[in-house]
Amino acid sequence: MTKDVIVLTEQMPDNWTLLAGLLAGGPDVELRTAGDGAVIQLCDGGGRPLVSVEAPLLVRVPGEAARLLGEEAPEQRGPVWWLEARASTAVPEAEQVAGVFAGRLAHRLRGRIWPPDAVPAAGIEDPVALEGVTPAPVPAAAQPAVDVLTDQVAVVLQDRPVVAMTAWLSDALAAALASGRGLQIVTGAGCRLSLPTSSLLIGPGTRWVVRDGHGGYYDGRSGAVLHWHGGAFTTVGDRTTEVPVHQGYQHLATTGERQLTLTVHTRHPADDRLLLGGALEDVCRALTGSPPSGWGTAEPVPHPWSRRRLTEFARERSPAPTWFVAVGDPGARPAIATLTVSRTTGGVEEQLTFTAGYGPDDPPALDALPGLVGRLVREHRLVSTVAQVRAGRRDLTVPARLQAPPVPVAFVLGSEEVRDVGAEHAARPPIAAEPLRLGPATAPALYYPLGDGTSGAAWAAYEKLIRHLRPDMP
């Protein structure tokens, strides 16, 4: 059993079908809305939420169920409606109610359920009458994803193969940060984070907390032993003592799998004709052989790849920044990216982090990087790029165990930045390899090779290079 239950159906769940399923708790229940109507809550007679259901999401990107739900994922045959229900951890019966809800919905719409054992053995019971049921509003600030709220942190309990940056989790993170709190996600040791989730879990008090199965806890990214103290999970000990590392974290897996990550910064003049996502598309094509499969502002990624639609969405949000996630074709090399679009005094900026996965006998194609970067310089107004290789899972998820740090393999300075630093100064770095000139001969970008990703000494070269180019940095 899990408190998160997901139903995939090829038919759109209408309101009456949702209501019929939500009345799984019997006639003495109350329905409320939250999140400006985007969430329906089933509450018991005392007003305690039992189950919260988010608005169905049409996922038209293939492979998302398998990517996020693992081996037990329901088969995804074409576009599916993805509906998530979360059972309250404060009410023991809530998981059973969520399972009955999912069972009723799947039965009516011929849908498929994750996890497969979510429906109670007793079955889904007969539908109950809907007469007299009236949703009652609650404050829009209510966060159904949050299980524990203190003055210091918001705590979210997760029990799924991959903790993705779902709309639930994204809303909880935004609300926690807005209130000055950290977000702490508590999982079992077998759970993994998606790269988008891992990238956003930053800031004071924010942690990935892992249960060790024996009553203990540790940080999923550092291994530091944790305990609940003062309204938050914190490290054991104090500042004068060394924080112990949990033994369950210390095993370094050496599978031979690797990841290649490109961090790309571009800047465009603000123009009504500007089409965003070009650098992302070119990077994906160069490293996987295919364009991105889809994009969205949360996981699962719902929309088929379209630079035009992505641009329209960002333009509607401007001048506020917009964060996107994009995935590669599931039939090609595993790939995932996050993209932040911002309106600045310099124009429109795109901050892209793109990661591709490689197997033990499939080395990253580092020889392709200069040609790819040359295209970014010529066509996408490149500001800078950092390329790194790390030992990591080919499926691009983050396990709760020790991982070797990434190693830089190249740094690129765009044409305008070379001019600002001084072309002659930038062309004489204090590193062994000579920089490559890319782009226009009159205003080239500089590509600085740093190694093949096998030696940590590349970090020393990278630090020397950056201090040479930016001597004013602290």
C-alpha positions in Angstrom: 0.0 0.0 0.0 1.0 3.6 -0.6 -0.6 6.9 0.2 -0.1 8.0 -3.5 -2.3 6.3 -6.0 -2.3 7.0 -9.7 -4.9 6.1 -12.3 -4.1 6.2 -16.0 -7.1 6.2 -18.4 -7.6 6.9 -22.0 -11.0 8.6 -21.3 -11.2 12.0 -19.6 -12.5 11.6 -16.1 -15.6 13.8 -15.9 -16.7 15.5 -12.7 -19.5 13.1 -11.9 -17.2 10.1 -12.2 -14.7 11.8 -9.9 -17.4 12.5 -7.4 -18.7 9.0 -7.5 -15.2 7.7 -6.8 -14.6 10.2 -4.0 -17.6 9.1 -2.1 -15.7 5.9 -1.3 -15.8 6.9 2.4 -19.5 6.4 2.7 -22.4 8.9 2.9 -21.1 10.8 6.0 -18.3 12.6 4.1 -17.8 16.1 2.9 -16.2 17.3 -0.4 -14.1 20.5 -0.5 -12.0 22.2 -3.1 -8.5 23.6 -2.6 -5.9 25.3 -4.8 -8.4 27.5 -6.6 -10.5 24.5 -7.5 -7.6 22.4 -8.9 -7.8 19.9 -6.0 -10.8 18.1 -4.6 -10.6 16.9 -1.0 -12.7 14.1 0.6 -13.1 14.9 4.3 -14.5 12.8 7.2 -17.4 14.0 9.4 -15.0 16.0 11.5 -13.6 17.9 8.5 -10.3 16.1 8.4 -9.0 15.5 4.8 -8.9 11.8 3.9 -8.0 12.0 0.2 -6.9 14.8 -2.0 -7.3 14.5 -5.8 -5.6 16.7 -8.3 -7.2 17.7 -11.6 -6.5 15.1 -14.3 -3.5 15.8 -16.5 -3.5 14.8 -20.2 0.0 13.3 -20.8 0.7 13.0 -24.5 4.4 12.3 -24.1 5.2 8.5 -24.4 7.2 6.7 -21.8 6.4 9.0 -18.8 4.7 6.3 -16.8 7.6 3.9 -17.2 10.2 6.7 -16.4 8.5 7.7 -13.1 6.7 4.6 -11.9 9.3 1.9 -12.6 8.7 -1.8 -13.4 5.2 -1.8 -12.1 4.1 1.1 -14.2 0.8 0.6 -16.1 1.1 0.3 -19.8 0.9 3.7 -21.5 -0.8 3.2 -24.9 -0.8 6.6 -26.5 -2.1 9.8 -24.7 -3.4 9.1 -21.2 -5.2 11.1 -18.5 -3.0 11.0 -15.4 -4.8 11.4 -12.1 -3.1 11.3 -8.7 -4.8 10.8 -5.3 -3.0 11.3 -2.0 -4.2 9.8 1.2 -3.7 11.6 4.4 -1.1 10.1 6.7 -3.1 11.5 9.7 -6.1 9.2 9.2 -5.4 5.4 9.2 -8.4 4.6 7.0 -7.4 7.1 4.3 -5.2 4.7 2.3 -8.1 2.3 1.9 -10.4 5.1 0.8 -7.8 6.2 -1.8 -7.6 2.7 -3.1 -11.3 2.3 -3.3 -11.5 5.7 -5.2 -8.9 4.6 -7.6 -10.6 1.2 -8.1 -13.9 2.8 -8.9 -12.4 5.3 -11.3 -10.5 2.6 -13.1 -13.5 0.4 -13.3 -15.7 3.1 -14.8 -13.2 4.3 -17.3 -11.3 1.1 -18.0 -8.2 2.6 -16.5 -5.0 1.2 -15.0 -3.8 1.7 -11.4 -0.4 2.2 -9.8 0.6 0.6 -7.5 -1.2 -2.6 -8.5 -2.1 -3.5 -4.9 -3.7 -0.2 -4.1 -7.2 -1.5 -4.3 -8.2 -3.2 -0.9 -8.9 -6.9 -1.0 -12.5 -6.1 0.0 -13.2 -4.5 -3.4 -14.5 -1.2 -4.5 -18.1 -1.5 -3.2 -21.1 -0.1 -5.0 -21.2 3.6 -6.0 -23.1 5.8 -3.6 -25.7 8.4 -4.5 -24.6 11.9 -5.3 -27.7 13.8 -4.1 -27.0 16.5 -1.6 -23.3 16.6 -2.0 -22.0 20.2 -2.2 -18.3 21.1 -2.3 -17.3 23.5 0.4 -14.3 25.8 -0.3 -11.2 25.9 1.9 -8.3 28.5 1.9 -6.3 28.3 -1.4 -3.1 28.2 0.6 -3.9 24.7 1.8 -1.2 22.3 0.7 -2.5 18.7 0.3 1.0 17.4 -0.4 2.4 18.5 3.0 2.1 16.0 5.8 3.8 17.9 8.6 4.1 21.6 8.9 6.2 23.3 11.6 7.7 26.8 11.9 10.9 25.6 10.3 9.9 23.1 7.6 7.2 21.5 5.5 7.5 17.7 5.4 6.3 15.6 2.5 6.2 11.8 2.8 6.8 9.9 -0.4 6.7 6.2 -1.2 7.2 5.7 -4.9 10.1 4.5 -7.1 11.0 7.9 -8.3 10.2 11.2 -6.5 9.4 13.4 -9.4 8.8 17.2 -9.4 5.1 16.8 -9.7 2.7 19.7 -9.6 1.9 18.6 -6.0 5.5 18.8 -5.0 6.2 22.0 -7.0 3.4 23.8 -5.2 4.5 22.5 -1.8 8.1 23.7 -2.5 6.9 27.2 -3.7 4.7 27.6 -0.6 7.4 26.5 1.8 10.0 28.9 0.3 7.4 31.8 0.3 6.8 31.2 4.0 10.5 31.1 4.9 10.5 27.3 5.5 12.6 24.5 4.1 11.0 21.5 2.3 12.0 18.1 3.6 11.0 15.0 1.5 11.0 11.7 3.5 11.4 8.5 1.5 12.5 4.9 1.9 16.1 3.9 1.1 15.0 2.3 -2.2 13.5 5.6 -3.6 15.3 7.8 -6.1 14.9 11.4 -7.1 14.4 12.6 -10.6 17.1 15.1 -11.7 14.6 18.0 -11.8 13.6 17.2 -8.2 17.2 16.9 -7.1 18.1 20.2 -8.8 15.4 22.1 -6.9 16.0 20.7 -3.4 18.2 23.5 -2.3 18.1 26.2 0.4 18.2 26.4 4.2 16.5 23.4 5.9 15.6 21.7 2.6 16.6 18.1 2.6 16.0 14.6 1.2 15.5 12.5 4.3 15.9 8.8 4.0 14.4 6.2 6.4 17.0 3.4 7.0 14.3 0.8 7.9 15.6 0.5 11.5 14.2 3.7 13.0 17.0 6.0 11.8 17.3 8.7 9.2 20.0 10.1 6.9 20.4 12.7 4.2 20.0 11.1 0.8 22.6 13.3 -0.8 25.3 13.6 1.8 24.7 10.6 4.0 24.7 12.7 7.2 22.9 11.0 10.0 19.7 12.9 10.9 17.2 13.1 13.7 14.0 15.1 14.3 14.9 18.0 16.5 13.3 21.4 17.1 10.6 20.9 14.4 12.9 19.7 11.6 15.2 16.9 10.5 18.7 18.1 11.4 22.2 16.5 11.5 23.2 14.7 14.7 25.7 16.5 16.9 26.7 20.1 16.8 29.1 22.4 15.0 32.0 21.3 17.2 31.7 17.6 16.3 32.1 15.7 13.0 28.7 14.7 11.6 28.6 10.9 11.2 27.8 9.4 7.8 25.2 6.6 7.7 26.7 3.2 6.7 23.8 2.6 4.3 24.9 5.6 2.2 28.7 4.8 2.1 28.6 2.0 -0.5 29.9 3.5 -3.8 28.3 1.7 -6.7 30.6 1.2 -9.7 28.4 0.0 -12.6 30.3 1.8 -15.3 27.2 3.9 -16.2 27.8 7.6 -16.8 26.1 10.8 -17.4 27.1 13.8 -19.5 25.7 17.1 -18.4 25.8 20.4 -20.3 25.0 23.7 -18.6 24.2 26.2 -21.3 23.5 29.9 -20.9 22.2 31.9 -23.8 21.0 35.5 -24.1 18.7 36.9 -26.9 17.5 40.4 -27.7 13.9 40.8 -26.6 11.9 40.4 -29.9 8.4 39.4 -30.7 9.8 36.9 -33.2 12.0 35.2 -30.7 11.5 31.4 -30.5 12.8 29.8 -27.3 14.1 26.3 -26.8 16.4 26.2 -29.8 19.6 25.5 -27.8 17.8 22.7 -25.9 16.6 21.1 -29.2 20.0 21.3 -30.8 21.8 19.8 -27.7 19.2 17.0 -27.6 19.6 16.2 -31.3 23.4 16.2 -31.0 23.6 13.9 -28.0 20.6 11.6 -28.5 19.9 11.7 -32.2 16.4 12.9 -31.7 14.7 16.2 -30.6 13.0 16.4 -27.2 9.9 14.3 -26.9 8.0 16.6 -24.6 8.0 19.6 -22.2 6.1 20.9 -19.2 6.4 22.8 -16.0 6.2 19.7 -13.8 6.5 15.9 -14.0 5.1 13.9 -15.7 5.8 15.9 -18.8 2.5 16.3 -20.6 3.1 18.3 -23.8 4.6 17.1 -27.1 7.7 19.1 -28.0 6.9 22.5 -29.5 9.2 25.5 -29.4 6.3 27.7 -30.4 4.0 26.6 -27.5 6.9 26.7 -25.0 7.6 30.3 -26.1 3.9 31.3 -25.9 3.8 29.9 -22.3 6.9 31.8 -21.2 5.7 35.0 -22.9 2.4 34.7 -20.9 4.4 34.5 -17.7 6.8 37.3 -18.5 8.3 39.2 -16.8 8.2 36.5 -14.2 10.8 33.7 -14.9 9.5 30.3 -16.0 11.0 26.9 -15.2 10.5 24.0 -17.6 11.4 20.4 -17.7 11.9 18.5 -21.0 12.5 14.8 -21.8 14.2 13.0 -24.6 12.6 10.4 -26.9 12.1 7.2 -24.8 13.3 5.2 -27.8 16.6 7.0 -27.9 19.3 7.7 -25.3 17.9 8.7 -21.9 17.9 12.5 -21.6 16.3 15.1 -19.4 16.7 18.8 -19.2 15.6 21.8 -17.1 15.2 25.2 -18.6 14.7 28.6 -16.9 13.6 31.5 -19.1 14.1 35.0 -17.6 13.5 38.5 -18.8 16.5 40.6 -17.8 18.0 44.0 -18.7 20.2 42.2 -21.2 17.3 40.6 -23.0 15.8 37.1 -22.7 18.0 34.6 -21.0 17.8 30.8 -21.1 19.6 28.7 -18.5 19.7 25.1 -19.7 20.9 22.0 -17.9 20.8 19.0 -20.1 21.9 15.4 -19.1 22.2 12.3 -21.2 22.8 8.8 -19.8 25.4 6.2 -21.0 25.9 2.5 -20.4 29.1 0.7 -19.3 30.1 0.0 -22.9 28.8 3.3 -24.3 31.3 6.2 -23.6 30.0 9.8 -23.8 30.7 11.3 -27.2 33.0 14.1 -26.1 34.4 14.5 -29.6 31.0 15.9 -30.7 31.1 18.7 -28.2 33.1 21.3 -30.2 30.8 21.0 -33.2 27.7 21.2 -31.0 29.1 24.3 -29.2 30.0 25.9 -32.5 26.3 25.7 -33.5 25.2 27.2 -30.2 27.6 30.1 -30.8 26.5 30.7 -34.4 22.7 30.3 -33.9 21.8 30.8 -30.3 23.9 33.6 -28.9 25.8 31.5 -26.4 27.1 33.1 -23.2 28.8 30.1 -21.7 28.8 26.4 -21.4 30.2 23.9 -18.9 30.3 20.2 -19.8 30.8 17.6 -17.1 30.9 13.8 -16.9 30.0 11.8 -13.8 29.5 8.2 -12.8 25.8 7.9 -12.5 22.7 5.9 -13.4 22.0 5.7 -17.1 18.3 6.2 -16.3 19.2 9.6 -14.9 17.7 9.1 -11.4 19.5 9.9 -8.2 19.9 7.1 -5.6 20.3 7.6 -1.9 23.9 6.5 -1.8 27.4 7.8 -2.3 28.2 9.0 -5.8 31.5 10.3 -7.3 31.4 14.0 -8.0 31.2 15.2 -11.6 34.3 16.0 -13.5 34.5 19.0 -15.9 35.5 18.2 -19.5 35.1 21.6 -21.2 34.3 25.2 -20.6 33.1 27.6 -23.3 33.1 31.4 -23.2 30.8 33.1 -25.7 31.9 35.7 -28.2 30.6 38.8 -26.3 32.2 37.5 -23.1 35.5 36.9 -24.8 35.4 40.5 -26.0 34.6 41.7 -22.4 37.4 39.7 -20.9 39.8 40.7 -23.6 40.5 38.4 -26.6 44.2 38.2 -26.1 43.9 37.6 -22.3 41.2 34.9 -22.8 43.2 33.1 -25.5 46.1 32.5 -23.1 44.7 30.5 -20.2 46.9 28.9 -17.5 46.0 25.4 -18.5 47.7 22.8 -20.7 45.4 22.6 -23.7 45.0 25.4 -26.1 41.5 26.8 -26.5 39.6 26.2 -29.7 38.1 29.1 -31.6 34.5 28.6 -32.6 32.0 30.8 -34.5 32.9 33.9 -36.5 36.6 34.5 -37.1 36.2 38.2 -36.2 34.4 37.5 -32.9 35.1 33.9 -31.9 34.0 32.0 -28.8 36.6 30.0 -27.0 36.3 26.3 -26.1 38.7 25.2 -23.3 39.3 21.4 -23.2 39.7 20.3 -19.6 40.1 16.5 -19.9 38.2 13.3 -20.7 36.2 13.1 -17.4 38.4 10.4 -15.8 40.6 12.6 -13.6 39.6 14.9 -10.7 42.6 17.0 -11.5 40.3 18.7 -14.1 38.8 20.7 -11.2 42.1 22.3 -10.5 42.4 23.3 -14.1 38.9 24.6 -14.2 39.4 26.7 -11.1 42.6 28.2 -12.6 40.8 29.0 -15.8 37.9 30.7 -14.1 40.2 32.8 -11.9 42.1 33.8 -15.0 38.9 34.9 -16.8 37.3 36.4 -13.8 40.1 37.7 -11.5 37.5 39.8 -9.6 35.7 36.7 -8.3 36.1 36.0 -4.6 
